[in-house]
Amino acid sequence: MSQIDLEQANLTTLYDRLDALRAEAARHLAASHPAERPYWAGEAARLDAVADKLCFGRVDLDDGRRLYVGRTGLFDGDEPLLIDWRAPAARPFYTATAAAREGVRLRRRITTRDRTVVDVDDELLAVGAVRGEELTGDAALLAAVTAERTEHMPDVVTTLQAEQDRIIRDSYAGVLVVQGGPGTGKTAVALHRVAYLLYSHPHLRTRGVLVVGPSRMFLEYIGQVLPGLGENSVVTATIADLWPGVRLERADTPDEARHKGSGSRAAELAAAVRGRVRVPDGPVEVPFEQEILTLRPTACRHAVRRARETGLPHNKARLVFQREIVGVLADDLAARLEAVTLTDSGEAIDGGDPDGALGEADLRALRAAGVVVDWSDTGPRRLLDEVDVAGLHGSLLADPGVQAAMDAIWPPLSVTDFVAGPFSTADIPLLDEAAALVDGGDGTTYGHVVVDEAQELSEMAWRMLMRRCPSRSMTVVGDLAQTSDPAGATGWDEVLRPYVADRWRMAELTVNYRTPAEIMSAANEMLVARQPGLRPATSVRSTGVPPREVHAAPAEVPGLLAGLPGRIAVIGPAHRLAVLPPLDAVPLTPAQAKGLEFDSVLVVDPGAVLDGSPRGHNDLYVAMTRATQSLTTVHLTGCGF
C-alpha cells in the first residue's frame, strides 16, 4: 500500500467519525429544548466548519506513538483519532526541528482536497542536525505563500512556524503586543491565538471575544479564518461599528484628526460636562403648590458634593443630587407643617389665623402633603409620620416647579450636547467618551479583545476599547512603521501604560513569509531613508522579479494590468484613483489596503502618496508591501496635476 493510500484509509475513518458527530448534533438540534438549541446549533456549525482539510499532519514519535493533527479533536471512546491542533500534544508538529526534535522522529504534512489525500510531505528529523531554528515544512509553506490570493484570508494552521506558534500559545493574561513588519503573519497569529485561548480557557466563550479591524473590507477578508478553526462565536467590528447608528458623513483634515484623537480631549469633555452644573450665587425661590420654598446656595453645594462623591456619571449622579435637594425642601416644608398643632377641638395653636382655626394656607399645605387629620386624637401631636414624609418627597419630586429649579442647577444631558454631527470616524471615540461621562455608556464588554492594525488607533480610541475590556486581556497587533493616522501610535508603551502599567509585553515576528525579497528591498530602502534605525523583517523567498517603475497616462493604466498574475489591486490617493478609467482590479487607498494582500499591486502616483499626509512615507510603505508576486509603480503623466 502506498503512503497516500495509507493516509486515505485513515482520513476516511476520521470523516466517518465526523459525520457521526454531525448527525448526532442535528438530531439534538431537532429534538432539544429551546434553551439547549443555541448550544447544538453552535456545535453543528463548528463541525461543519472544520470539515474542510480536517486532518493535515502527523508526527511519529520516538516512543512508537503516531499522532494525527487536525482542526478538531476526534475520539473513539478514550482513544484519540485526531489531535486538535491547539492541544499540548500537537505542539511538536509545529515546533520540532532537527536541532531540537522534541521526541519527533518524523513529521508528515498531509495535503487533501475535499475528502481525498492528494499528497504527503515528510521530514525525517531523527537524521542529521541543522543549526539554528530552520523553517518547518518548507514545501508546504512555499505552496501556501505563493498560492493565488482570494477574497478571503486563508488560515495558516497547517504551516505555522515556531516563532508564530510560540506567540499563539502564549497564555499571558495581560496585553500581548504582536509587532511585526509586512508579511510576517501578524493577523493570522492573532486569530489563531484567539482560537487557542478559547480552547484552553473555555470561560472566554461566555465572556466573549471581540476582534477589532481597520475596515469592513478587512473584516470580511479575515472572516473565514476563525470558523475554519472551529470558532464561530467571536464578534468582529471596526471602531465605528462599536457605536452603531451613526452615519459617517465627513473626513477630517490631519489637524482635526490629531486634535480629536488626542487624550487631552477626554479632560476637555469631562470639564465640559462638569461645567454644566451651576450652583446659584444666592437663594432660589421654589414654587410648590401655592407655597414658596427657599433653596439656599449652601444646601445646593452640599447636594452637588454628595452627588459627585458617588463617582456616578452625570445623569445618574443627577438623581442623587435631586434626592438631596428634595430632602432639604421636604424638611423645610415639614417643619412648617409641624408648626401647626391641633387641640382635640381642632383649634390651631400655631399662631395661624387670628381666630385660632386652621387657615386656608394651612389646609392647602396639609392637602399638598397628603395629610389626613384624624380629629379623634386628643392633645397636640405630630402631623407627619414616615408615610406622610415619603409622600411629601414624591410630591415635591413630581412637581414641575421643583423640577425646573433643580434642572437649572443640574440639568439632564445627552451625548450630542457635546459631540454634534456631521460625524467622522474620529468622532466615534468622542461620542463614546461623552456617553461614559453622561450616562455611563452601554457598550458590551468582552473577556478578550484583539486589535488589528493597532498602530492606527488614537488615544481616544484606546480609551474606548479599554472600556470594552475591563479585564485588560488583549492581543494587540501592529507595526509602528505602518502608522498613517495623524493621531496614531509612535510607541506601544505610551499607548498602553496609562491603562495597564507594566502588564503588557511585546512579542516580535521577524520573518516575512509573504512579500518577495525584491519588493521588500525597494520598500525598505524607501522607508529606512525616512526612519533611520528601522529593523525590517527578513523575507524568506525570492522571485527574481524586481519591481517595475513606469510612466503612463491615466488611460494607459488598464493596459498595465494585462498579464499580471492573480488578484490585482491598484493603490493610490483617492483623487488619483478618481481619474482612472474602469479597471479590472480592486481600487484602494493605502488606508483601505491595510491588512490586505494581493498577488499583484500597482501603486499609482507614489509622489502624491508621499505628499498626501504627514506620514505619507508610511502610507507608501503599506501600498508597496501588499503584493505577494508583482509590484508596479506608476508615475502618472499628462494629468496637469
LOZAVO-636301 format. One record per residue (C-alpha): residue number from 1; residue in one letter; chain; x, y, z. Coordinates in steps of 0.05 Angstrom, whole numbers, plus 5000, padded with zeros to 4 digits. Layout:
REM LOZAVO-636301
  num  residuo  cadena    xx    yy    zz
  NUM        A       A     X     Y     Z
...
This chain:
REM LOZAVO-636301
  num  residuo  cadena    xx    yy    zz
    1        M       A  5000  5000  5000
    2        S       A  5027  5069  4981
    3        Q       A  5034  5123  5034
    4        I       A  4978  5163  5001
    5        D       A  4932  5101  5003
    6        L       A  4951  5091  5077
    7        E       A  4933  5163  5094
    8        Q       A  4869  5158  5053
    9        A       A  4846  5099  5094
   10        N       A  4858  5138  5158
   11        L       A  4825  5201  5131
   12        T       A  4763  5161  5112
   13        T       A  4759  5136  5184
   14        L       A  4764  5207  5210
   15        Y       A  4709  5232  5165
   16        D       A  4664  5174  5185
   17        R       A  4672  5196  5257
   18        L       A  4660  5269  5240
   19        D       A  4597  5252  5201
   20        A       A  4570  5212  5260
   21        L       A  4581  5272  5306
   22        R       A  4547  5319  5256
   23        A       A  4487  5273  5252
   24        E       A  4484  5270  5327
   25        A       A  4485  5346  5332
   26        A       A  4430  5351  5280
   27        R       A  4386  5302  5320
   28        H       A  4396  5341  5384
   29        L       A  4382  5406  5349
   30        A       A  4316  5380  5323
   31        A       A  4293  5348  5388
   32        S       A  4324  5390  5443
   33        H       A  4290  5440  5490
   34        P       A  4292  5512  5463
   35        A       A  4342  5532  5517
   36        E       A  4390  5478  5492
   37        R       A  4384  5494  5418
   38        P       A  4436  5550  5415
   39        Y       A  4488  5501  5441
   40        W       A  4472  5448  5389
   41        A       A  4466  5499  5334
   42        G       A  4535  5523  5351
   43        E       A  4562  5453  5355
   44        A       A  4532  5436  5287
   45        A       A  4563  5499  5256
   46        R       A  4630  5483  5288
   47        L       A  4631  5412  5260
   48        D       A  4612  5437  5191
   49        A       A  4667  5489  5192
   50        V       A  4724  5441  5210
   51        A       A  4705  5391  5155
   52        D       A  4750  5423  5102
   53        K       A  4822  5399  5109
   54        L       A  4801  5362  5172
   55        C       A  4869  5327  5181
   56        F       A  4933  5359  5156
   57        G       A  4990  5328  5195
   58        R       A  5022  5270  5231
   59        V       A  5080  5261  5278
   60        D       A  5115  5195  5291
   61        L       A  5148  5196  5360
   62        D       A  5209  5161  5388
   63        D       A  5166  5120  5435
   64        G       A  5129  5089  5376
   65        R       A  5065  5130  5380
   66        R       A  5035  5161  5318
   67        L       A  4992  5224  5327
   68        Y       A  4949  5256  5274
   69        V       A  4938  5331  5279
   70        G       A  4877  5369  5252
   71        R       A  4826  5423  5261
   72        T       A  4789  5390  5319
   73        G       A  4796  5331  5366
   74        L       A  4763  5265  5348
   75        F       A  4759  5204  5393
   76        D       A  4738  5131  5390
   77        G       A  4719  5122  5463
   78        D       A  4782  5144  5501
   79        E       A  4828  5133  5441
   80        P       A  4847  5196  5404
   81        L       A  4837  5190  5329
   82        L       A  4855  5263  5315
   83        I       A  4890  5314  5360
   84        D       A  4864  5385  5360
   85        W       A  4920  5430  5335
   86        R       A  4913  5472  5398
   87        A       A  4925  5413  5445
   88        P       A  4993  5409  5480
   89        A       A  5006  5342  5447
   90        A       A  5002  5375  5378
   91        R       A  5054  5428  5392
   92        P       A  5115  5389  5369
   93        F       A  5083  5385  5300
   94        Y       A  5097  5459  5294
   95        T       A  5160  5469  5336
   96        A       A  5203  5407  5328
   97        T       A  5266  5416  5287
   98        A       A  5326  5371  5271
   99        A       A  5365  5411  5323
  100        A       A  5310  5404  5377
  101        R       A  5267  5344  5358
  102        E       A  5221  5344  5420
  103        G       A  5215  5268  5412
  104        V       A  5192  5273  5340
  105        R       A  5224  5223  5292
  106        L       A  5183  5241  5231
  107        R       A  5135  5297  5213
  108        R       A  5086  5288  5156
  109        R       A  5044  5343  5124
  110        I       A  4982  5316  5090
  111        T       A  4950  5354  5033
  112        T       A  4877  5340  5020
  113        R       A  4824  5364  4971
  114        D       A  4753  5353  4993
  115        R       A  4759  5284  5026
  116        T       A  4816  5259  4985
  117        V       A  4890  5256  5002
  118        V       A  4929  5285  4944
  119        D       A  5000  5290  4972
  120        V       A  5044  5277  5032
  121        D       A  5109  5313  5050
  122        D       A  5156  5280  5101
  123        E       A  5212  5308  5144
  124        L       A  5256  5257  5178
  125        L       A  5282  5296  5239
  126        A       A  5320  5239  5273
  127        V       A  5375  5240  5220
  128        G       A  5424  5298  5217
  129        A       A  5421  5365  5251
  130        V       A  5411  5436  5226
  131        R       A  5439  5498  5261
  132        G       A  5391  5550  5287
  133        E       A  5316  5548  5282
  134        E       A  5300  5530  5210
  135        L       A  5233  5535  5177
  136        T       A  5190  5474  5185
  137        G       A  5154  5444  5125
  138        D       A  5188  5485  5071
  139        A       A  5148  5454  5015
  140        A       A  5081  5465  5047
  141        L       A  5099  5535  5069
  142        L       A  5124  5555  4999
  143        A       A  5060  5528  4969
  144        A       A  5018  5568  5017
  145        V       A  5054  5635  5008
  146        T       A  5057  5630  4933
  147        A       A  4985  5607  4924
  148        E       A  4940  5655  4887
  149        R       A  4904  5704  4934
  150        T       A  4828  5703  4941
  151        E       A  4777  5749  4973
  152        H       A  4786  5713  5039
  153        M       A  4848  5705  5081
  154        P       A  4868  5632  5089
  155        D       A  4884  5603  5157
  156        V       A  4957  5581  5167
  157        V       A  4943  5525  5216
  158        T       A  4978  5474  5170
  159        T       A  5042  5515  5162
  160        L       A  5052  5552  5228
  161        Q       A  5125  5565  5242
  162        A       A  5159  5560  5310
  163        E       A  5162  5635  5325
  164        Q       A  5089  5641  5306
  165        D       A  5069  5581  5348
  166        R       A  5103  5609  5410
  167        I       A  5061  5671  5406
  168        I       A  4996  5633  5391
  169        R       A  5005  5590  5453
  170        D       A  5027  5647  5498
  171        S       A  4976  5649  5555
  172        Y       A  4999  5717  5582
  173        A       A  4940  5747  5620
  174        G       A  4954  5820  5604
  175        V       A  4964  5856  5538
  176        L       A  5007  5818  5488
  177        V       A  5032  5863  5432
  178        V       A  5049  5825  5368
  179        Q       A  5096  5871  5330
  180        G       A  5119  5853  5260
  181        G       A  5131  5880  5191
  182        P       A  5091  5865  5128
  183        G       A  5081  5792  5111
  184        T       A  5101  5765  5179
  185        G       A  5033  5736  5193
  186        K       A  5013  5782  5250
  187        T       A  4938  5778  5236
  188        A       A  4939  5703  5225
  189        V       A  4978  5694  5290
  190        A       A  4928  5737  5329
  191        L       A  4868  5699  5302
  192        H       A  4900  5632  5316
  193        R       A  4917  5657  5386
  194        V       A  4843  5672  5396
  195        A       A  4825  5602  5375
  196        Y       A  4878  5575  5423
  197        L       A  4854  5617  5481
  198        L       A  4782  5596  5471
  199        Y       A  4805  5523  5472
  200        S       A  4850  5530  5533
  201        H       A  4806  5580  5571
  202        P       A  4734  5558  5559
  203        H       A  4705  5612  5604
  204        L       A  4721  5662  5549
  205        R       A  4664  5633  5509
  206        T       A  4614  5661  5559
  207        R       A  4652  5727  5569
  208        G       A  4661  5737  5494
  209        V       A  4718  5756  5447
  210        L       A  4719  5819  5403
  211        V       A  4764  5827  5342
  212        V       A  4772  5900  5320
  213        G       A  4798  5914  5250
  214        P       A  4811  5976  5208
  215        S       A  4755  5967  5157
  216        R       A  4695  5925  5138
  217        M       A  4734  5900  5078
  218        F       A  4789  5876  5124
  219        L       A  4738  5841  5170
  220        E       A  4706  5807  5110
  221        Y       A  4775  5785  5087
  222        I       A  4791  5751  5153
  223        G       A  4720  5728  5165
  224        Q       A  4731  5655  5147
  225        V       A  4793  5643  5189
  226        L       A  4762  5631  5258
  227        P       A  4703  5589  5233
  228        G       A  4754  5546  5196
  229        L       A  4789  5536  5262
  230        G       A  4725  5514  5295
  231        E       A  4706  5581  5328
  232        N       A  4641  5615  5309
  233        S       A  4626  5658  5370
  234        V       A  4675  5715  5361
  235        V       A  4648  5785  5347
  236        T       A  4684  5827  5294
  237        A       A  4677  5903  5288
  238        T       A  4710  5967  5266
  239        I       A  4716  6025  5314
  240        A       A  4655  6057  5281
  241        D       A  4615  5992  5290
  242        L       A  4623  5999  5365
  243        W       A  4577  6059  5363
  244        P       A  4520  6036  5318
  245        G       A  4470  6081  5285
  246        V       A  4518  6138  5268
  247        R       A  4527  6159  5196
  248        L       A  4598  6178  5178
  249        E       A  4589  6237  5131
  250        R       A  4656  6273  5131
  251        A       A  4731  6262  5131
  252        D       A  4776  6300  5178
  253        T       A  4837  6340  5159
  254        P       A  4902  6315  5191
  255        D       A  4898  6371  5243
  256        E       A  4826  6355  5260
  257        A       A  4841  6281  5266
  258        R       A  4901  6295  5311
  259        H       A  4861  6341  5356
  260        K       A  4801  6295  5361
  261        G       A  4846  6235  5376
  262        S       A  4888  6269  5430
  263        G       A  4879  6244  5500
  264        S       A  4870  6316  5523
  265        R       A  4801  6313  5493
  266        A       A  4779  6268  5550
  267        A       A  4796  6321  5601
  268        E       A  4762  6374  5558
  269        L       A  4698  6333  5554
  270        A       A  4699  6318  5628
  271        A       A  4707  6392  5644
  272        A       A  4650  6410  5596
  273        V       A  4603  6360  5630
  274        R       A  4623  6383  5699
  275        G       A  4614  6455  5679
  276        R       A  4540  6444  5664
  277        V       A  4527  6440  5739
  278        R       A  4518  6512  5764
  279        V       A  4507  6527  5838
  280        P       A  4467  6592  5847
  281        D       A  4501  6652  5879
  282        G       A  4440  6669  5922
  283        P       A  4375  6638  5949
  284        V       A  4328  6607  5898
  285        E       A  4253  6612  5907
  286        V       A  4219  6546  5890
  287        P       A  4144  6547  5878
  288        F       A  4107  6486  5904
  289        E       A  4031  6484  5901
  290        Q       A  4015  6554  5927
  291        E       A  4075  6555  5973
  292        I       A  4143  6588  5960
  293        L       A  4201  6547  5987
  294        T       A  4272  6573  5992
  295        L       A  4334  6536  5967
  296        R       A  4399  6565  5993
  297        P       A  4469  6560  5960
  298        T       A  4498  6522  6019
  299        A       A  4446  6468  6011
  300        C       A  4459  6465  5936
  301        R       A  4534  6459  5945
  302        H       A  4524  6403  5995
  303        A       A  4478  6366  5948
  304        V       A  4526  6374  5889
  305        R       A  4585  6349  5932
  306        R       A  4546  6288  5955
  307        A       A  4526  6271  5884
  308        R       A  4597  6277  5857
  309        E       A  4625  6235  5913
  310        T       A  4588  6176  5885
  311        G       A  4631  6176  5823
  312        L       A  4569  6163  5780
  313        P       A  4562  6192  5710
  314        H       A  4526  6258  5703
  315        N       A  4454  6236  5692
  316        K       A  4457  6182  5746
  317        A       A  4491  6228  5796
  318        R       A  4436  6278  5780
  319        L       A  4386  6231  5813
  320        V       A  4428  6233  5876
  321        F       A  4430  6309  5873
  322        Q       A  4355  6311  5865
  323        R       A  4345  6265  5925
  324        E       A  4387  6311  5967
  325        I       A  4351  6374  5945
  326        V       A  4282  6344  5954
  327        G       A  4304  6323  6023
  328        V       A  4322  6395  6040
  329        L       A  4257  6422  6013
  330        A       A  4216  6367  6047
  331        D       A  4249  6382  6114
  332        D       A  4233  6456  6105
  333        L       A  4160  6442  6087
  334        A       A  4152  6390  6142
  335        A       A  4177  6440  6193
  336        R       A  4124  6489  6171
  337        L       A  4070  6436  6175
  338        E       A  4093  6411  6243
  339        A       A  4086  6482  6269
  340        V       A  4010  6471  6260
  341        T       A  3989  6435  6324
  342        L       A  3917  6418  6340
  343        T       A  3875  6413  6402
  344        D       A  3822  6360  6410
  345        S       A  3771  6411  6385
  346        G       A  3812  6423  6321
  347        E       A  3837  6491  6341
  348        A       A  3905  6513  6314
  349        I       A  3955  6536  6365
  350        D       A  4009  6555  6315
  351        G       A  3995  6628  6312
  352        G       A  3957  6619  6247
  353        D       A  3892  6655  6234
  354        P       A  3870  6706  6286
  355        D       A  3811  6663  6305
  356        G       A  3857  6604  6321
  357        A       A  3828  6556  6268
  358        L       A  3867  6525  6211
  359        G       A  3875  6576  6157
  360        E       A  3869  6564  6083
  361        A       A  3945  6564  6076
  362        D       A  3949  6510  6129
  363        L       A  3897  6467  6095
  364        R       A  3930  6474  6027
  365        A       A  3996  6454  6055
  366        L       A  3965  6394  6090
  367        R       A  3930  6372  6027
  368        A       A  3993  6380  5986
  369        A       A  4030  6336  6035
  370        G       A  3974  6284  6031
  371        V       A  3959  6291  6106
  372        V       A  3891  6270  6131
  373        V       A  3878  6298  6201
  374        D       A  3849  6247  6249
  375        W       A  3805  6291  6294
  376        S       A  3796  6236  6345
  377        D       A  3866  6247  6372
  378        T       A  3870  6285  6437
  379        G       A  3920  6337  6452
  380        P       A  3976  6365  6409
  381        R       A  4012  6314  6364
  382        R       A  4059  6308  6303
  383        L       A  4021  6313  6239
  384        L       A  4070  6275  6194
  385        D       A  4090  6203  6202
  386        E       A  4141  6166  6157
  387        V       A  4090  6150  6104
  388        D       A  4069  6224  6102
  389        V       A  4142  6246  6094
  390        A       A  4153  6196  6038
  391        G       A  4091  6222  6003
  392        L       A  4117  6293  6011
  393        H       A  4183  6273  5978
  394        G       A  4145  6242  5919
  395        S       A  4100  6303  5911
  396        L       A  4160  6350  5911
  397        L       A  4198  6307  5861
  398        A       A  4138  6305  5813
  399        D       A  4124  6379  5818
  400        P       A  4142  6417  5753
  401        G       A  4165  6479  5791
  402        V       A  4212  6438  5836
  403        Q       A  4239  6400  5775
  404        A       A  4252  6465  5737
  405        A       A  4291  6493  5797
  406        M       A  4333  6430  5803
  407        D       A  4345  6425  5728
  408        A       A  4371  6497  5727
  409        I       A  4426  6474  5775
  410        W       A  4440  6403  5750
  411        P       A  4408  6394  5681
  412        P       A  4397  6328  5645
  413        L       A  4447  6320  5588
  414        S       A  4454  6280  5524
  415        V       A  4516  6258  5485
  416        T       A  4500  6305  5427
  417        D       A  4504  6365  5475
  418        F       A  4580  6355  5469
  419        V       A  4593  6319  5403
  420        A       A  4550  6341  5345
  421        G       A  4548  6317  5272
  422        P       A  4561  6311  5216
  423        F       A  4607  6257  5242
  424        S       A  4674  6229  5221
  425        T       A  4708  6165  5244
  426        A       A  4748  6205  5294
  427        D       A  4683  6228  5327
  428        I       A  4664  6158  5347
  429        P       A  4711  6153  5407
  430        L       A  4688  6223  5428
  431        L       A  4615  6201  5427
  432        D       A  4635  6140  5468
  433        E       A  4673  6184  5518
  434        A       A  4615  6232  5524
  435        A       A  4567  6174  5535
  436        A       A  4612  6147  5591
  437        L       A  4612  6216  5624
  438        V       A  4538  6229  5615
  439        D       A  4504  6162  5623
  440        G       A  4560  6112  5637
  441        G       A  4555  6082  5568
  442        D       A  4520  6017  5550
  443        G       A  4575  5985  5508
  444        T       A  4580  5910  5514
  445        T       A  4643  5885  5548
  446        Y       A  4687  5825  5529
  447        G       A  4734  5777  5563
  448        H       A  4788  5786  5509
  449        V       A  4798  5837  5454
  450        V       A  4841  5832  5392
  451        V       A  4861  5898  5360
  452        D       A  4890  5892  5289
  453        E       A  4927  5949  5256
  454        A       A  4930  5976  5326
  455        Q       A  4982  6029  5309
  456        E       A  4926  6069  5275
  457        L       A  4886  6079  5339
  458        S       A  4885  6147  5372
  459        E       A  4889  6157  5447
  460        M       A  4814  6168  5449
  461        A       A  4802  6103  5410
  462        W       A  4844  6066  5461
  463        R       A  4801  6094  5518
  464        M       A  4740  6068  5481
  465        L       A  4769  5998  5474
  466        M       A  4793  5995  5545
  467        R       A  4722  6007  5568
  468        R       A  4702  5946  5527
  469        C       A  4754  5902  5562
  470        P       A  4753  5910  5638
  471        S       A  4799  5851  5647
  472        R       A  4852  5884  5603
  473        S       A  4864  5818  5567
  474        M       A  4884  5835  5496
  475        T       A  4923  5815  5435
  476        V       A  4948  5878  5402
  477        V       A  4973  5871  5330
  478        G       A  5011  5924  5293
  479        D       A  5072  5954  5260
  480        L       A  5094  6023  5281
  481        A       A  5129  6031  5213
  482        Q       A  5060  6029  5181
  483        T       A  5025  6082  5223
  484        S       A  4989  6131  5178
  485        D       A  4934  6162  5221
  486        P       A  4956  6231  5246
  487        A       A  4933  6211  5315
  488        G       A  4963  6141  5312
  489        A       A  5016  6110  5356
  490        T       A  5090  6123  5356
  491        G       A  5106  6075  5413
  492        W       A  5070  6018  5449
  493        D       A  5089  6037  5519
  494        E       A  5060  6107  5514
  495        V       A  4995  6077  5487
  496        L       A  4986  6022  5538
  497        R       A  5018  6044  5603
  498        P       A  4962  6092  5623
  499        Y       A  4915  6033  5626
  500        V       A  4956  5972  5645
  501        A       A  5020  6000  5675
  502        D       A  5072  5945  5663
  503        R       A  5021  5890  5649
  504        W       A  5040  5887  5576
  505        R       A  5096  5856  5537
  506        M       A  5116  5850  5464
  507        A       A  5128  5790  5420
  508        E       A  5161  5805  5354
  509        L       A  5154  5769  5287
  510        T       A  5217  5776  5246
  511        V       A  5206  5733  5184
  512        N       A  5168  5758  5124
  513        Y       A  5134  5699  5091
  514        R       A  5090  5737  5042
  515        T       A  5130  5791  5007
  516        P       A  5187  5773  4959
  517        A       A  5256  5799  4977
  518        E       A  5258  5841  4914
  519        I       A  5195  5880  4934
  520        M       A  5216  5886  5007
  521        S       A  5284  5913  4987
  522        A       A  5252  5971  4949
  523        A       A  5201  5984  5004
  524        N       A  5254  5982  5060
  525        E       A  5300  6028  5021
  526        M       A  5245  6080  5016
  527        L       A  5225  6074  5089
  528        V       A  5294  6070  5122
  529        A       A  5313  6135  5087
  530        R       A  5258  6168  5127
  531        Q       A  5261  6126  5190
  532        P       A  5335  6112  5206
  533        G       A  5345  6054  5253
  534        L       A  5286  6014  5229
  535        R       A  5297  5939  5230
  536        P       A  5258  5908  5173
  537        A       A  5234  5836  5172
  538        T       A  5273  5785  5132
  539        S       A  5239  5756  5071
  540        V       A  5245  5681  5063
  541        R       A  5236  5677  4989
  542        S       A  5257  5709  4924
  543        T       A  5221  5711  4858
  544        G       A  5277  5740  4816
  545        V       A  5228  5793  4791
  546        P       A  5245  5864  4813
  547        P       A  5190  5917  4820
  548        R       A  5174  5955  4755
  549        E       A  5172  6030  4751
  550        V       A  5134  6062  4693
  551        H       A  5107  6128  4669
  552        A       A  5037  6127  4640
  553        A       A  4976  6169  4627
  554        P       A  4912  6150  4665
  555        A       A  4882  6120  4602
  556        E       A  4942  6073  4596
  557        V       A  4936  6044  4666
  558        P       A  4885  5989  4647
  559        G       A  4935  5963  4596
  560        L       A  4987  5955  4651
  561        L       A  4944  5903  4684
  562        A       A  4948  5855  4626
  563        G       A  4989  5794  4641
  564        L       A  4996  5808  4716
  565        P       A  4986  5746  4758
  566        G       A  4928  5732  4804
  567        R       A  4885  5781  4843
  568        I       A  4904  5853  4829
  569        A       A  4898  5918  4869
  570        V       A  4910  5989  4845
  571        I       A  4930  6031  4905
  572        G       A  4937  6106  4907
  573        P       A  4906  6171  4934
  574        A       A  4831  6176  4925
  575        H       A  4836  6237  4878
  576        R       A  4885  6199  4833
  577        L       A  4843  6136  4831
  578        A       A  4784  6180  4811
  579        V       A  4817  6200  4744
  580        L       A  4830  6128  4723
  581        P       A  4783  6092  4674
  582        P       A  4746  6029  4697
  583        L       A  4796  5976  4719
  584        D       A  4795  5900  4724
  585        A       A  4825  5906  4794
  586        V       A  4808  5928  4864
  587        P       A  4819  6004  4873
  588        L       A  4841  6023  4943
  589        T       A  4873  6079  4982
  590        P       A  4932  6060  5026
  591        A       A  4888  6064  5087
  592        Q       A  4837  6017  5056
  593        A       A  4892  5968  5036
  594        K       A  4917  5958  5107
  595        G       A  4919  5885  5127
  596        L       A  4901  5860  5057
  597        E       A  4944  5823  5007
  598        F       A  4942  5813  4932
  599        D       A  4982  5775  4881
  600        S       A  4998  5838  4841
  601        V       A  4996  5912  4860
  602        L       A  5000  5976  4820
  603        V       A  5018  6037  4862
  604        V       A  4991  6098  4827
  605        D       A  5029  6164  4835
  606        P       A  5076  6148  4893
  607        G       A  5095  6221  4898
  608        A       A  5023  6240  4914
  609        V       A  5021  6186  4967
  610        L       A  5084  6214  4999
  611        D       A  5057  6285  4998
  612        G       A  4986  6267  5017
  613        S       A  4995  6265  5092
  614        P       A  5047  6279  5147
  615        R       A  5061  6204  5148
  616        G       A  5059  6194  5073
  617        H       A  5122  6151  5074
  618        N       A  5086  6100  5118
  619        D       A  5027  6101  5070
  620        L       A  5073  6086  5012
  621        Y       A  5106  6031  5051
  622        V       A  5038  5999  5063
  623        A       A  5019  6005  4989
  624        M       A  5085  5974  4965
  625        T       A  5082  5914  5012
  626        R       A  5013  5886  4995
  627        A       A  5039  5844  4937
  628        T       A  5059  5771  4940
  629        Q       A  5084  5766  4868
  630        S       A  5088  5831  4828
  631        L       A  5095  5905  4843
  632        T       A  5089  5961  4792
  633        T       A  5098  6035  4809
  634        V       A  5061  6081  4762
  635        H       A  5080  6155  4755
  636        L       A  5021  6189  4722
  637        T       A  5034  6235  4663
  638        G       A  4993  6285  4623
  639        C       A  4945  6300  4680
  640        G       A  4961  6373  4694
  641        F       A  4964  6359  4769
